[in-house]
Amino acid sequence: MSFTTPVWDMAAFVWINQTARHEVLDAVMPVISQQVWLWLLLAAMVTMILVRAGARRLLPLLCILLAVGVADLSTSMLKDAFGRVRPLNAVAETHHLDEGRWNQHPATFLQTKERGSSFPSAHAANSMVVAVLLMAYRRELRPWMLLLPLLVGYSRVYLGKHYPSDVLAGWLLGLALAMAFLPLGIRLRAWALRNPARPLRLFPARAVHTVSGPIALSPQSPSKPQSA
């Protein structure tokens, strides 16, 4: 499927990738663009929930993982269908990373590929799914979690990996999938609240023999000494 880049799309890409550059952004944007931050965020949420609430409260996070998997698969299928070439393989004077170093194509650069995997952005879709669902389950994260997809999306354009329209499409896809999976997550969260996990018992109940008789030691219902 052929893909013609709109004028506004190219203008926005040139401004972000070629005009609005700074050495601080050159250092920060590659770090933000790493998807490892999504997994670290989810790992931190898992740890916090396990410590404070128990394993059953992790069920909504399983919903998030499922939604991310569907988002990743969906973007992969759309990339194959559209075949849009990434700007770093198509646009002259594009700044891009090459083996960890910033380079810029010359003004005479010509497109090097016939097909690519630019549209839509999987990074944008995945980060939007995670942000929206986490905000739905944890109110204290609103609205700050939206910074995650915004920064990730901007970084993908800054790195020359995507056009702005790729990022917008990824955001919309991620939002749609988050809304589709939200009812399931709410049901799982409600079930977990109605059925809280029992605390982990490190030491089993046992009996201690005293002069008066055995005393059952249990954290739930200690018994009185038996009469002689």
Backbone as CSV, one residue per row, in Angstrom:
resi,resn,N_x,N_y,N_z,CA_x,CA_y,CA_z,C_x,C_y,C_z
1,MET,0.850,-1.200,0.000,0.000,0.000,0.000,0.883,1.245,0.000
2,SER,0.671,2.129,-0.972,1.464,3.349,-1.071,1.066,4.326,0.028
3,PHE,2.006,5.192,0.404,1.752,6.128,1.498,2.399,7.454,1.146
4,THR,1.572,8.467,0.929,2.059,9.805,0.617,2.088,10.639,1.888
5,THR,3.233,11.241,2.173,3.377,12.038,3.391,2.733,13.410,3.210
6,PRO,1.765,13.777,4.054,1.127,15.100,3.937,2.134,16.222,4.199
7,VAL,1.808,17.413,3.724,2.702,18.559,3.882,2.895,18.886,5.362
8,TRP,1.801,18.892,6.129,1.918,19.228,7.549,2.771,18.210,8.285
9,ASP,2.678,16.945,7.858,3.427,15.867,8.493,4.927,16.054,8.277
10,MET,5.292,16.357,7.050,6.708,16.573,6.746,7.233,17.819,7.448
11,ALA,6.427,18.885,7.488,6.861,20.122,8.137,7.082,19.901,9.629
12,ALA,6.184,19.164,10.268,6.335,18.884,11.696,7.556,18.003,11.948
13,PHE,7.785,17.040,11.068,8.957,16.176,11.231,10.247,16.983,11.114
14,VAL,10.329,17.832,10.111,11.543,18.633,9.903,11.798,19.542,11.099
15,TRP,10.736,20.126,11.654,10.932,21.022,12.797,11.454,20.259,14.009
16,ILE,10.865,19.102,14.304,11.273,18.337,15.486,12.652,17.719,15.292
17,ASN,12.882,17.138,14.127,14.111,16.370,13.912,15.302,17.224,13.503
18,GLN,15.044,18.324,12.794,16.164,19.080,12.244,16.318,20.474,12.829
19,THR,15.233,21.105,13.229,15.301,22.495,13.696,15.402,22.590,15.218
20,ALA,14.473,21.979,15.927,14.393,22.117,17.389,15.307,21.119,18.080
21,ARG,16.590,21.226,17.812,17.552,20.284,18.380,18.394,20.970,19.462
22,HIS,18.832,20.160,20.432,19.669,20.662,21.505,20.504,19.504,22.016
23,GLU,21.695,19.802,22.517,22.582,18.735,22.970,21.994,17.960,24.150
24,VAL,21.178,18.639,24.965,20.524,17.935,26.071,19.520,16.915,25.525
25,LEU,18.734,17.339,24.529,17.786,16.419,23.908,18.500,15.279,23.203
26,ASP,19.659,15.569,22.623,20.433,14.507,21.973,20.814,13.405,22.955
27,ALA,21.012,13.778,24.212,21.375,12.788,25.227,20.163,12.116,25.846
28,VAL,19.063,12.870,26.010,17.900,12.363,26.742,16.964,11.546,25.856
29,MET,16.727,11.971,24.641,15.729,11.326,23.789,16.025,9.850,23.497
30,PRO,17.255,9.453,23.246,17.495,8.018,23.049,17.156,7.181,24.279
31,VAL,17.334,7.756,25.461,17.009,7.031,26.696,15.500,6.881,26.843
32,ILE,14.759,7.973,26.604,13.303,7.931,26.719,12.700,6.963,25.719
33,SER,13.329,6.822,24.574,12.780,5.993,23.504,12.862,4.502,23.780
34,GLN,13.606,4.105,24.797,13.766,2.685,25.108,12.497,2.130,25.759
35,GLN,11.969,1.032,25.225,10.753,0.436,25.789,11.006,-0.237,27.129
36,VAL,12.273,-0.372,27.502,12.567,-0.995,28.796,11.920,-0.219,29.937
37,TRP,11.665,1.098,29.735,11.046,1.895,30.792,9.616,1.431,31.066
38,LEU,8.921,0.962,30.028,7.575,0.439,30.246,7.602,-0.773,31.168
39,TRP,8.558,-1.666,30.927,8.637,-2.885,31.727,9.126,-2.587,33.138
40,LEU,10.016,-1.616,33.278,10.449,-1.234,34.619,9.294,-0.615,35.410
41,LEU,8.478,0.177,34.727,7.314,0.776,35.383,6.347,-0.300,35.850
42,LEU,6.062,-1.270,34.978,5.152,-2.343,35.357,5.743,-3.199,36.469
43,ALA,7.061,-3.428,36.433,7.703,-4.206,37.493,7.598,-3.488,38.836
44,ALA,7.740,-2.157,38.823,7.601,-1.387,40.052,6.180,-1.471,40.595
45,MET,5.184,-1.435,39.685,3.790,-1.557,40.116,3.531,-2.935,40.706
46,VAL,4.090,-3.976,40.090,3.910,-5.340,40.603,4.479,-5.456,42.007
47,THR,5.687,-4.923,42.204,6.323,-4.986,43.515,5.504,-4.252,44.570
48,MET,5.024,-3.069,44.222,4.249,-2.270,45.172,2.946,-2.977,45.554
49,ILE,2.279,-3.562,44.559,1.009,-4.233,44.836,1.215,-5.487,45.672
50,LEU,2.266,-6.247,45.362,2.540,-7.451,46.138,2.807,-7.124,47.606
51,VAL,3.541,-6.045,47.837,3.894,-5.672,49.203,2.688,-5.136,49.960
52,ARG,1.845,-4.341,49.295,0.784,-3.638,49.989,-0.575,-4.333,49.948
53,ALA,-0.836,-5.137,48.901,-2.202,-5.627,48.731,-2.338,-7.114,48.480
54,GLY,-1.307,-7.802,48.052,-1.440,-9.235,47.785,-1.494,-9.542,46.304
55,ALA,-1.306,-10.815,45.998,-1.150,-11.241,44.605,-2.414,-11.050,43.774
56,ARG,-3.604,-11.193,44.377,-4.826,-11.099,43.596,-5.043,-9.714,43.005
57,ARG,-4.492,-8.702,43.630,-4.627,-7.340,43.096,-3.791,-7.119,41.843
58,LEU,-3.022,-8.133,41.446,-2.222,-8.032,40.221,-3.044,-8.309,38.972
59,LEU,-4.278,-8.779,39.126,-5.081,-9.152,37.972,-5.264,-8.016,36.960
60,PRO,-5.517,-6.763,37.391,-5.599,-5.687,36.392,-4.308,-5.498,35.607
61,LEU,-3.158,-5.777,36.225,-1.897,-5.654,35.499,-1.782,-6.723,34.423
62,LEU,-2.355,-7.888,34.671,-2.378,-8.905,33.621,-3.195,-8.421,32.428
63,CYS,-4.246,-7.660,32.712,-5.039,-7.057,31.640,-4.198,-6.074,30.831
64,ILE,-3.357,-5.298,31.510,-2.483,-4.350,30.814,-1.498,-5.093,29.922
65,LEU,-0.919,-6.165,30.428,0.026,-6.949,29.630,-0.654,-7.525,28.388
66,LEU,-1.881,-7.996,28.539,-2.623,-8.519,27.397,-2.898,-7.423,26.376
67,ALA,-3.264,-6.240,26.856,-3.539,-5.120,25.956,-2.279,-4.695,25.205
68,VAL,-1.144,-4.684,25.890,0.121,-4.338,25.226,0.451,-5.368,24.150
69,GLY,0.209,-6.650,24.450,0.462,-7.677,23.456,-0.394,-7.507,22.216
70,VAL,-1.673,-7.169,22.412,-2.569,-6.938,21.273,-2.132,-5.698,20.499
71,ALA,-1.709,-4.654,21.217,-1.239,-3.435,20.551,-0.006,-3.717,19.708
72,ASP,0.906,-4.494,20.246,2.128,-4.820,19.515,1.810,-5.627,18.259
73,LEU,0.919,-6.598,18.397,0.533,-7.411,17.239,-0.200,-6.574,16.200
74,SER,-1.079,-5.696,16.646,-1.853,-4.858,15.724,-0.954,-3.918,14.938
75,THR,-0.020,-3.273,15.626,0.883,-2.357,14.918,1.768,-3.109,13.933
76,SER,2.176,-4.318,14.287,2.998,-5.117,13.377,2.239,-5.443,12.095
77,MET,0.967,-5.791,12.227,0.153,-6.101,11.048,-0.064,-4.859,10.193
78,LEU,-0.294,-3.709,10.841,-0.496,-2.471,10.090,0.792,-2.024,9.396
79,LYS,1.917,-2.212,10.060,3.201,-1.873,9.431,3.401,-2.671,8.145
80,ASP,3.084,-3.962,8.202,3.231,-4.801,7.012,2.268,-4.372,5.910
81,ALA,1.062,-3.938,6.305,0.066,-3.545,5.312,0.424,-2.233,4.624
82,PHE,0.884,-1.240,5.400,1.182,0.072,4.825,2.589,0.138,4.225
83,GLY,3.554,-0.471,4.878,4.913,-0.484,4.337,5.554,0.883,4.225
84,ARG,5.163,1.817,5.054,5.710,3.172,4.971,7.178,3.188,5.385
85,VAL,8.007,3.822,4.587,9.444,3.882,4.853,9.714,4.889,5.961
86,ARG,10.573,4.509,6.884,10.926,5.413,7.977,11.642,6.649,7.428
87,PRO,11.455,7.801,8.079,12.098,9.027,7.584,13.626,8.947,7.542
88,LEU,14.238,8.191,8.444,15.695,8.092,8.403,16.188,7.352,7.165
89,ASN,15.261,6.665,6.472,15.600,5.992,5.215,15.029,6.699,3.999
90,ALA,14.408,7.874,4.218,13.721,8.515,3.099,13.927,10.022,2.990
91,VAL,14.246,10.703,4.090,14.257,12.172,4.092,15.688,12.699,4.199
92,ALA,16.032,13.614,3.310,17.357,14.236,3.334,17.526,15.089,4.587
93,GLU,18.750,15.152,5.073,19.144,15.962,6.229,18.518,15.479,7.541
94,THR,18.040,14.253,7.575,17.475,13.701,8.803,18.584,13.358,9.791
95,HIS,18.407,13.764,11.038,19.325,13.375,12.112,18.907,12.000,12.622
96,HIS,19.878,11.131,12.842,19.577,9.778,13.309,20.792,9.218,14.033
97,LEU,20.543,8.196,14.839,21.621,7.525,15.555,22.165,6.382,14.716
98,ASP,23.470,6.311,14.630,24.132,5.230,13.905,25.217,4.658,14.805
99,GLU,24.953,3.452,15.368,25.868,2.806,16.298,26.194,3.714,17.490
100,GLY,25.151,4.350,18.012,25.290,5.178,19.203,25.798,6.592,18.961
101,ARG,26.011,6.962,17.713,26.499,8.318,17.396,25.505,9.016,16.487
102,TRP,25.329,10.334,16.742,24.420,11.108,15.910,25.055,11.413,14.557
103,ASN,24.271,11.179,13.494,24.675,11.516,12.137,23.546,12.266,11.452
104,GLN,23.868,12.940,10.366,22.861,13.641,9.575,23.066,13.318,8.107
105,HIS,21.961,12.961,7.444,22.047,12.691,6.011,22.389,13.976,5.259
106,PRO,23.101,13.881,4.151,23.372,15.073,3.335,22.121,15.541,2.601
107,ALA,22.172,16.745,2.071,21.028,17.303,1.342,20.734,16.520,0.073
108,THR,21.728,15.767,-0.430,21.548,14.989,-1.660,21.080,13.555,-1.385
109,PHE,20.741,13.253,-0.120,20.347,11.887,0.248,19.085,11.472,-0.486
110,LEU,19.059,10.218,-0.974,17.897,9.669,-1.656,17.369,8.466,-0.881
111,GLN,16.092,8.220,-1.031,15.458,7.112,-0.314,16.161,5.801,-0.627
112,THR,16.403,5.001,0.417,17.188,3.779,0.258,16.339,2.510,0.280
113,LYS,15.048,2.604,0.614,14.190,1.425,0.697,12.881,1.661,-0.039
114,GLU,12.279,0.555,-0.516,10.977,0.628,-1.160,9.840,0.470,-0.146
115,ARG,10.084,-0.336,0.885,9.096,-0.560,1.931,9.761,-0.446,3.293
116,GLY,8.947,-0.114,4.299,9.482,0.027,5.642,8.445,-0.335,6.688
117,SER,8.702,0.096,7.911,7.819,-0.245,9.043,7.569,0.979,9.917
118,SER,7.248,2.101,9.267,7.107,3.352,10.003,5.709,3.573,10.573
119,PHE,4.662,3.158,9.855,3.291,3.478,10.243,2.549,2.222,10.685
120,PRO,1.951,2.255,11.900,2.037,3.281,12.949,3.176,2.984,13.910
121,SER,3.372,3.854,14.894,4.436,3.672,15.878,3.990,2.719,16.982
122,ALA,4.698,1.598,17.108,4.387,0.642,18.176,4.737,1.216,19.543
123,HIS,5.828,1.990,19.616,6.207,2.621,20.882,5.087,3.532,21.388
124,ALA,4.506,4.319,20.468,3.433,5.234,20.856,2.198,4.463,21.313
125,ALA,1.851,3.396,20.596,0.672,2.611,20.951,0.853,1.925,22.301
126,ASN,1.993,1.284,22.501,2.217,0.552,23.753,2.241,1.482,24.955
127,SER,2.927,2.620,24.817,3.013,3.545,25.942,1.654,4.164,26.264
128,MET,0.821,4.396,25.250,-0.515,4.941,25.505,-1.390,3.919,26.205
129,VAL,-1.321,2.654,25.803,-2.091,1.606,26.473,-1.732,1.546,27.956
130,VAL,-0.444,1.511,28.248,0.014,1.417,29.634,-0.429,2.638,30.434
131,ALA,-0.266,3.828,29.870,-0.593,5.057,30.590,-2.082,5.141,30.908
132,VAL,-2.934,4.896,29.920,-4.379,5.044,30.120,-4.906,4.021,31.125
133,LEU,-4.483,2.772,31.006,-4.980,1.745,31.920,-4.459,1.936,33.336
134,LEU,-3.204,2.356,33.468,-2.684,2.613,34.811,-3.429,3.771,35.470
135,MET,-3.739,4.807,34.699,-4.499,5.922,35.262,-5.910,5.504,35.636
136,ALA,-6.484,4.538,34.900,-7.822,4.070,35.221,-7.835,3.294,36.537
137,TYR,-6.755,2.560,36.814,-6.706,1.736,38.012,-6.108,2.469,39.212
138,ARG,-5.273,3.456,38.970,-4.602,4.181,40.054,-4.841,5.675,39.858
139,ARG,-5.778,6.244,40.597,-6.145,7.638,40.400,-5.010,8.606,40.710
140,GLU,-4.115,8.202,41.608,-3.033,9.109,41.968,-2.055,9.345,40.810
141,LEU,-2.160,8.536,39.762,-1.278,8.690,38.601,-1.819,9.684,37.576
142,ARG,-3.070,10.141,37.773,-3.670,11.083,36.829,-3.216,12.503,37.132
143,PRO,-2.974,13.350,36.129,-2.825,13.034,34.705,-1.370,12.813,34.313
144,TRP,-0.484,12.701,35.325,0.954,12.732,35.051,1.422,11.578,34.177
145,MET,0.715,10.454,34.229,1.142,9.304,33.445,1.063,9.562,31.942
146,LEU,0.268,10.560,31.540,0.187,10.900,30.121,1.517,11.430,29.579
147,LEU,2.393,11.876,30.467,3.707,12.319,30.010,4.482,11.181,29.362
148,LEU,4.195,9.944,29.773,4.915,8.805,29.206,4.708,8.682,27.704
149,PRO,3.462,8.547,27.194,3.308,8.457,25.735,3.711,9.729,24.999
150,LEU,3.507,10.892,25.630,3.891,12.140,24.970,5.398,12.210,24.741
151,LEU,6.166,11.885,25.776,7.625,11.930,25.646,8.141,10.834,24.722
152,VAL,7.563,9.651,24.844,7.993,8.546,23.975,7.719,8.882,22.511
153,GLY,6.523,9.397,22.243,6.182,9.752,20.869,7.091,10.826,20.297
154,TYR,7.363,11.851,21.085,8.254,12.918,20.623,9.653,12.375,20.347
155,SER,10.110,11.475,21.204,11.455,10.929,21.032,11.580,10.133,19.736
156,ARG,10.496,9.458,19.321,10.564,8.659,18.100,10.729,9.538,16.871
157,VAL,10.107,10.714,16.887,10.282,11.662,15.784,11.671,12.292,15.853
158,TYR,12.097,12.647,17.049,13.412,13.266,17.238,14.525,12.345,16.739
159,LEU,14.347,11.039,16.923,15.357,10.068,16.501,15.282,9.743,15.016
160,GLY,14.295,10.287,14.321,14.159,10.004,12.896,13.521,8.671,12.595
161,LYS,12.927,8.031,13.600,12.319,6.720,13.417,10.907,6.804,12.842
162,HIS,10.207,7.916,13.135,8.805,8.032,12.726,8.476,9.459,12.313
163,TYR,7.434,9.570,11.485,6.798,10.851,11.219,5.789,11.131,12.338
164,PRO,5.420,12.398,12.536,4.410,12.696,13.554,3.094,11.948,13.348
165,SER,2.693,11.727,12.097,1.445,11.000,11.848,1.553,9.547,12.299
166,ASP,2.741,8.957,12.249,2.924,7.597,12.770,2.648,7.558,14.274
167,VAL,3.143,8.572,14.957,2.965,8.651,16.413,1.500,8.894,16.753
168,LEU,0.849,9.802,16.028,-0.567,10.079,16.285,-1.415,8.823,16.080
169,ALA,-1.118,8.081,15.020,-1.852,6.845,14.765,-1.607,5.835,15.878
170,GLY,-0.384,5.751,16.355,-0.072,4.846,17.465,-0.810,5.239,18.733
171,TRP,-0.854,6.543,19.021,-1.590,7.014,20.205,-3.068,6.651,20.117
172,LEU,-3.678,6.881,18.943,-5.106,6.593,18.780,-5.385,5.096,18.896
173,LEU,-4.507,4.292,18.314,-4.673,2.845,18.425,-4.540,2.395,19.881
174,GLY,-3.536,2.920,20.567,-3.349,2.572,21.977,-4.532,3.000,22.834
175,LEU,-5.075,4.190,22.563,-6.236,4.674,23.313,-7.448,3.779,23.072
176,ALA,-7.665,3.395,21.814,-8.800,2.539,21.488,-8.680,1.176,22.176
177,LEU,-7.493,0.613,22.167,-7.297,-0.687,22.812,-7.435,-0.577,24.334
178,ALA,-6.954,0.517,24.894,-7.106,0.713,26.339,-8.580,0.785,26.721
179,MET,-9.375,1.499,25.926,-10.811,1.577,26.206,-11.485,0.218,26.038
180,ALA,-10.996,-0.590,25.086,-11.585,-1.914,24.867,-11.280,-2.863,26.024
181,PHE,-10.078,-2.753,26.602,-9.683,-3.650,27.681,-10.066,-3.113,29.060
182,LEU,-10.464,-1.865,29.148,-10.782,-1.269,30.442,-11.900,-2.005,31.192
183,PRO,-13.027,-2.366,30.541,-14.074,-3.085,31.291,-13.574,-4.392,31.902
184,LEU,-12.737,-5.123,31.178,-12.191,-6.361,31.730,-11.329,-6.073,32.949
185,GLY,-10.495,-5.052,32.852,-9.644,-4.698,33.988,-10.452,-4.270,35.201
186,ILE,-11.539,-3.525,34.971,-12.387,-3.085,36.084,-13.044,-4.277,36.768
187,ARG,-13.502,-5.237,35.977,-14.118,-6.440,36.561,-13.098,-7.231,37.382
188,LEU,-11.900,-7.364,36.850,-10.866,-8.094,37.582,-10.494,-7.377,38.870
189,ARG,-10.424,-6.050,38.814,-10.086,-5.285,40.011,-11.192,-5.405,41.061
190,ALA,-12.455,-5.358,40.606,-13.570,-5.487,41.542,-13.569,-6.868,42.195
191,TRP,-13.294,-7.896,41.418,-13.240,-9.252,41.982,-12.121,-9.369,43.006
192,ALA,-10.961,-8.764,42.702,-9.833,-8.817,43.635,-10.150,-8.087,44.936
193,LEU,-10.907,-6.989,44.842,-11.280,-6.258,46.051,-12.271,-7.053,46.897
194,ARG,-13.154,-7.799,46.241,-14.121,-8.608,46.993,-13.491,-9.861,47.587
195,ASN,-12.381,-10.291,46.994,-11.716,-11.507,47.446,-10.250,-11.213,47.749
196,PRO,-9.982,-10.484,48.814,-8.590,-10.130,49.119,-7.764,-11.365,49.411
197,ALA,-6.492,-11.293,49.035,-5.587,-12.418,49.283,-5.295,-12.527,50.775
198,ARG,-5.220,-13.751,51.261,-4.883,-13.955,52.664,-3.410,-13.650,52.897
199,PRO,-3.073,-13.113,54.050,-1.664,-12.829,54.334,-0.843,-14.107,54.369
200,LEU,0.379,-13.980,53.960,1.277,-15.132,53.938,1.682,-15.497,55.358
201,ARG,1.452,-16.768,55.745,1.810,-17.236,57.074,3.200,-17.876,57.020
202,LEU,4.139,-17.202,57.624,5.514,-17.686,57.572,5.752,-18.863,58.505
203,PHE,5.038,-18.885,59.652,5.230,-19.954,60.624,3.896,-20.632,60.883
204,PRO,3.786,-21.935,60.662,2.513,-22.634,60.894,2.173,-22.682,62.369
205,ALA,0.872,-22.845,62.650,0.419,-22.941,64.038,0.992,-24.203,64.684
206,ARG,1.349,-24.114,65.924,1.909,-25.261,66.629,1.485,-25.186,68.091
207,ALA,1.670,-26.256,68.823,1.266,-26.318,70.239,2.492,-26.302,71.122
208,VAL,2.392,-25.551,72.206,3.467,-25.484,73.186,2.948,-26.068,74.485
209,HIS,3.639,-27.046,75.031,3.212,-27.691,76.259,3.737,-26.906,77.457
210,THR,2.827,-26.599,78.371,3.178,-25.903,79.595,2.786,-26.772,80.771
211,VAL,3.013,-26.255,81.934,2.648,-26.997,83.134,1.149,-27.239,83.189
212,SER,0.368,-26.256,82.737,-1.085,-26.373,82.782,-1.636,-27.226,81.650
213,GLY,-0.836,-27.449,80.574,-1.313,-28.212,79.437,-0.885,-27.559,78.144
214,PRO,-1.253,-28.142,76.999,-0.848,-27.576,75.710,-1.601,-26.291,75.387
215,ILE,-0.887,-25.338,74.803,-1.492,-24.087,74.342,-1.279,-24.009,72.835
216,ALA,-2.360,-23.909,72.069,-2.242,-23.802,70.606,-1.872,-22.376,70.251
217,LEU,-0.754,-22.228,69.531,-0.311,-20.911,69.093,-0.770,-20.701,67.666
218,SER,-1.692,-19.807,67.474,-2.210,-19.508,66.148,-2.411,-18.015,66.051
219,PRO,-2.034,-17.386,64.925,-2.215,-15.936,64.805,-3.664,-15.519,64.724
220,GLN,-4.591,-16.502,64.549,-5.987,-16.121,64.367,-6.810,-16.338,65.631
221,SER,-6.707,-17.523,66.281,-7.573,-17.808,67.421,-6.802,-18.540,68.503
222,PRO,-6.066,-17.853,69.335,-5.328,-18.492,70.422,-6.305,-19.097,71.428
223,SER,-5.972,-20.290,71.879,-6.860,-20.987,72.807,-6.395,-20.822,74.228
224,LYS,-7.328,-21.030,75.149,-7.008,-20.920,76.559,-6.368,-22.211,77.065
225,PRO,-5.575,-22.146,78.130,-4.961,-23.352,78.668,-6.049,-24.309,79.147
226,GLN,-5.818,-25.599,78.859,-6.760,-26.614,79.316,-6.611,-26.832,80.807
227,SER,-7.734,-27.096,81.467,-7.694,-27.336,82.918,-7.093,-28.703,83.202
228,ALA,-6.383,-28.814,84.323,-5.724,-30.085,84.695,-6.736,-31.132,85.099
